[in-house]
Amino acid sequence: MNSRPISFQYEGEGIFKPSSGFYAKLADEHFVIGEHYKLLEHRERSDNSHRHYFASIKNGFDNLHDSMLGEYPTVEHLRKKALIRTGYRDERSIVCASKAEAERVAAFIRPIDDYCVVVPLNCVVHVMTAKSQSVKAMGAAEFQKSKEAVLIFIDDLLGVEHGATARSEAA
């Protein structure tokens, strides 16, 4: 089956037509006349939303209190740690033989990824990394939810009303 979406234009009365000759050729290669197919809408992520998101994170970073720069030394640290703390993360756990071993394993893992959060808890080391927000890894709906969660996290971190960072006002 085709792995890329085929763009169609809705012409009314239940008729969908490929948007260009290129898409018509793809449709001919992948579909059989007379067969039934389920149509699923595919929304592209907005470039404007993407740019707004990263500009808002930069605005939040620019307004961090100096005492927070140890934990969030760059804009990317702020974004990835906000993703982790709002649940947009991958988590792995390593069971160790003792609490001391867990501390050693945690100390070994921390420098491997500057952006990960490593938490040794008794004999278990929890390693959390931010989910990718690339277009390939995260669709439009999930990106929008993660964007909102991250910006609310940053607003809370700065102690400003929700939406202040996204409005690009001085926080």
Secondary structure by P-SEA (a helix, b strand, c coil): cccbbbbbbbccccccccccaaaaaaaaacccccbbbbbbbbbcccaaaaaaaaaaaaaaaaacccccccccccaaaaaaaaaaaaccbbbbbbbcccaaaaaaaaaaaccccccbbbbbcccbbbbbbbcccccccccaaaaaaaaaaaaaaaaaaaccccccccccccc
